[in-house]
């Protein structure tokens, strides 16, 4: 199993978390890190990263990481935005996408970027997901997960005021189908149980608060049931998570960003994973950002990166084998 890893913003915590992750043992897995040796050498010095580089291989614990140059070098200045680091992050991601698309690696793990910093060098995408989708094709579905809880988002990075205009029967049915496909094909689950959350508080109280749950969300659920999917809802999100109803489901469709991610991140306790379903390639990433506020001498929590690696391995193996379990 070969994993391509994009370096993300070298001034953030991504490389530190990746290096710490590689102190774990991943059996029969090799890594390819898209980064120039000079940038990596600088990062190793500044962050006191573990391991040593021999020729083009970084040895960390029991793991071997092949260094794949990307033709873009950046000086490492922790906690700061820089155009050089942004160009390096873009070049690394482009190289990693190509590597997986061409069959040189089985899955892609992307380390965190700073989206605002990237716009200063001409970045035109809302995030890494959109760039990957444009390059490889597919209709991406953002699924944030722990080992037991998986939340897909019907809408992602949009103002809350726009959610009601964006949520349609077609959108919800498409996302239910995409989530089910991910649960069955990528995760190997049989007949997964899916819950759909409501848009309005209390699912609109039968029209007293709002009508979108009755007029849009419920018909979408009924269409999914007609395809013999095990789906129910719409569930008001507060009670659904507060009283543990989420434990009965394999997957959850949330209507907007904070509705799904606040409870997921509370449950994940720093070990959440962003998994992009619906792409031709396997892609995961840790569920955190660059964290510029964490100092060079502060410790970092690599749990999310470890889980992102494990999830990429699991999905790639399942897709290769075509298994369900």
Secondary structure by P-SEA (a helix, b strand, c coil): cbbbbbbcccccaaaaaaaaaaccccccbbbbbbccaaaaaaaaaaacccccccccccccccbbbbbbbcccccccccccccaaaaaaaaaaaaaaaaaaaaccccbbbbccccaaaaaaaccccccaaaaaaaacccbbbbbbbcccbbbbbcccccccccccccccaaaaaaaaaaaaaaacccccccbbbbbbbbccccccccccccccccccaaaaaaaaaaacccccccccccccccccccccccbbbbcccccccaaaaaaaccbbbbbbccccbbbbbccccccccccccccccaaaaaaaaaaaaaaaaaaaacccc
